[in-house]
Amino acid sequence: RKEVEQDPGPFNVPEGATVAFNCTYSNSASQSFFWYRQDCRKEPKLLMSVYSSGNEDGRFTAQLNRASQYISLLIRDSKLSDSATYLCVVNEGVGSARQLTFGSGTQLTVLP
Amino acid sequence: DTGVSQNPRHKITKRGQNVTFRCDPISEHNRLYWYRQTLGQGPEFLTYFQNEAQLEKSRLLSDRFSAERPKGSFSTLEIQRTEQGDSAMYLCASSFQGGSRANEKLFFGSGTQLSVL
């Protein structure tokens, strides 16, 4: 079982749609969580951190459920420019040899 | 440009040759990471430095791979006797961390795309 699992997609949605991505992680000791965005042939860039209480940044909402070891990302009113791969990232904690562990990513295409 | 810089952007080599990549992190960052990414996968951790000390290495890092960060600034990743399976994007990332690592955020370079023929 992979440490961080995501639905690879692809998700093809029309402009203006709401889309949600899910991610599960296997290490219950994981301490912090992030969503990164990666455009085609580009480097990953931090989109947002994920806090226990849930957090929002404009059209993006991230939620964490520690009991279920589950992270989600919701994108409202999707734009063409949101088309990218979204990577779920988990920090497995101090002393972990793996540092930040990335999921395989979920590909999103927003269609005009 | 004050971001993470990697050179070269692309490297094509023949199987069995040695290759070396360079990474210049953001200047005030004390941590530097190397990751490898293949198509359809997320980045996989290879190794990381705190200043000049190489603190951790992944099991993925065979003895053909070596990384250095001699003065705690730029880093090099060398692959000896390259194999076709080494073909991948090699990403460098840096961060500044003065205390808890719980909220560490990485800034990535554009990567070096290696093709082993």
HADDOCK unambig.tbl for C-alpha pairs under 7 A between the chains (distance, minus, plus):
assign (segid A and resid 31 and name CA) (segid B and resid 102 and name CA) 5.96 0.50 0.50
assign (segid A and resid 32 and name CA) (segid B and resid 102 and name CA) 5.62 0.50 0.50
assign (segid A and resid 32 and name CA) (segid B and resid 103 and name CA) 6.29 0.50 0.50
assign (segid A and resid 42 and name CA) (segid B and resid 110 and name CA) 6.11 0.50 0.50
assign (segid A and resid 43 and name CA) (segid B and resid 108 and name CA) 6.07 0.50 0.50
assign (segid A and resid 43 and name CA) (segid B and resid 109 and name CA) 6.34 0.50 0.50
assign (segid A and resid 43 and name CA) (segid B and resid 110 and name CA) 5.06 0.50 0.50
assign (segid A and resid 43 and name CA) (segid B and resid 111 and name CA) 6.83 0.50 0.50
assign (segid A and resid 44 and name CA) (segid B and resid 108 and name CA) 6.45 0.50 0.50
assign (segid A and resid 45 and name CA) (segid B and resid 107 and name CA) 6.82 0.50 0.50
assign (segid A and resid 45 and name CA) (segid B and resid 108 and name CA) 6.95 0.50 0.50
assign (segid A and resid 93 and name CA) (segid B and resid 102 and name CA) 6.82 0.50 0.50
assign (segid A and resid 94 and name CA) (segid B and resid 101 and name CA) 6.78 0.50 0.50
assign (segid A and resid 97 and name CA) (segid B and resid 56 and name CA) 5.94 0.50 0.50
assign (segid A and resid 97 and name CA) (segid B and resid 57 and name CA) 6.84 0.50 0.50
assign (segid A and resid 97 and name CA) (segid B and resid 58 and name CA) 6.54 0.50 0.50
assign (segid A and resid 98 and name CA) (segid B and resid 45 and name CA) 6.05 0.50 0.50
assign (segid A and resid 98 and name CA) (segid B and resid 58 and name CA) 6.77 0.50 0.50
assign (segid A and resid 102 and name CA) (segid B and resid 42 and name CA) 5.44 0.50 0.50
assign (segid A and resid 102 and name CA) (segid B and resid 43 and name CA) 6.07 0.50 0.50
assign (segid A and resid 102 and name CA) (segid B and resid 44 and name CA) 7.00 0.50 0.50
assign (segid A and resid 103 and name CA) (segid B and resid 42 and name CA) 5.47 0.50 0.50
assign (segid A and resid 104 and name CA) (segid B and resid 40 and name CA) 6.59 0.50 0.50
assign (segid A and resid 104 and name CA) (segid B and resid 41 and name CA) 4.36 0.50 0.50
assign (segid A and resid 104 and name CA) (segid B and resid 42 and name CA) 4.16 0.50 0.50
assign (segid A and resid 105 and name CA) (segid B and resid 41 and name CA) 6.86 0.50 0.50
assign (segid A and resid 105 and name CA) (segid B and resid 42 and name CA) 6.10 0.50 0.50
